[in-house]
Amino acid sequence: MKASKIAYKPVGLALGAVSGMAAGLAFKQAWKILGHEDDAPDATDEHRTWKEVLLAAALQGAIFAVV
């Protein structure tokens, strides 16, 4: 077996984890700017409007897709 095939899974796993963390941080920063709040709304948050929840979900999906 080639060394590239052996190294593919651990390197891919590490890069995926780093990318996920980077996307999470980018989303938090973007939400602070757009939402003027520190934390994004959860889907089950009763104190937030549908508009806020859907905006946060769309923004998070877009950022994760780009990263």
Buried (B, 14 or more C-beta within 10 A) or exposed (E): EEEEEEEEEEEEEEEEEEEEEEBBEBBBEBBEEEBEEEEBBEEEEEEBEEEBBEBBEEBBEEBBEEB
